[in-house]
Amino acid sequence: MNNALIVIDIQNDYFPGGAFTLENAEAACQAAVEAIEQARRDGWLVVGVQHLNPPLASALGSGTKGADLHPAIAAALGDAPVIPKHQADSFFDTGLEPILRDADITDIYLTGMMTQHCVTHTALSPQAQGMRVHIIAKGCAAPTQGLSDIALRGLSARCRLV
């Protein structure tokens, strides 16, 4: 079994003062940092994902401070690859799948933002087929905790929540 941790879109705009603040963003960020640290101790592949919208977008605009990875996540990721994306699915039109396939990854663990959007689309991506998908629930956040909980319940039909 070869595991990878995929850290999805933990970016400044999702935190207080950002363009699209999520409920429990700080707690999810801390849980994601802990997951990164544990994955590194266990010898897992760690990959960051960064959503980039056009520069003048209302949130996550390419080249803006809001689109930057949260400083705690950037520090924890260190030299891990960070994959830019422009759609909800972290696999769609990115280099994520080849990285995972080249490393013979069998299990992917997802953590990040937003639970009901980018985490869900990545978890259910056709390109994730053949890999077991696990969601680190405490490392996920959405506009509201209730929305995150609904998304996680839905994902639990096809993914393992950890």
HELIX and SHEET records of a PDB file:
HELIX    1   1 ASN A   12  TYR A   14  5                                   3    
HELIX    2   2 ALA A   25  ARG A   41  1                                  17    
HELIX    3   3 LYS A   65  ALA A   67  5                                   3    
HELIX    4   4 PRO A   71  LEU A   77  1                                   7    
HELIX    5   5 LEU A   96  ASP A  102  1                                   7    
HELIX    6   6 THR A  115  VAL A  119  3                                   5    
HELIX    7   7 THR A  120  ALA A  123  1                                   4    
HELIX    8   8 PRO A  126  ALA A  128  5                                   3    
HELIX    9   9 GLN A  145  LEU A  155  1                                  11    
SHEET    1   A 6 VAL A  82  LYS A  85  0                                        
SHEET    2   A 6 LEU A  45  HIS A  51  1                                        
SHEET    3   A 6 ASN A   3  ILE A   8  1                                        
SHEET    4   A 6 ASP A 107  MET A 113  1                                        
SHEET    5   A 6 ARG A 132  ALA A 141  1                                        
SHEET    6   A 6 ARG A 160  LEU A 161  1                                        
END                                                                             
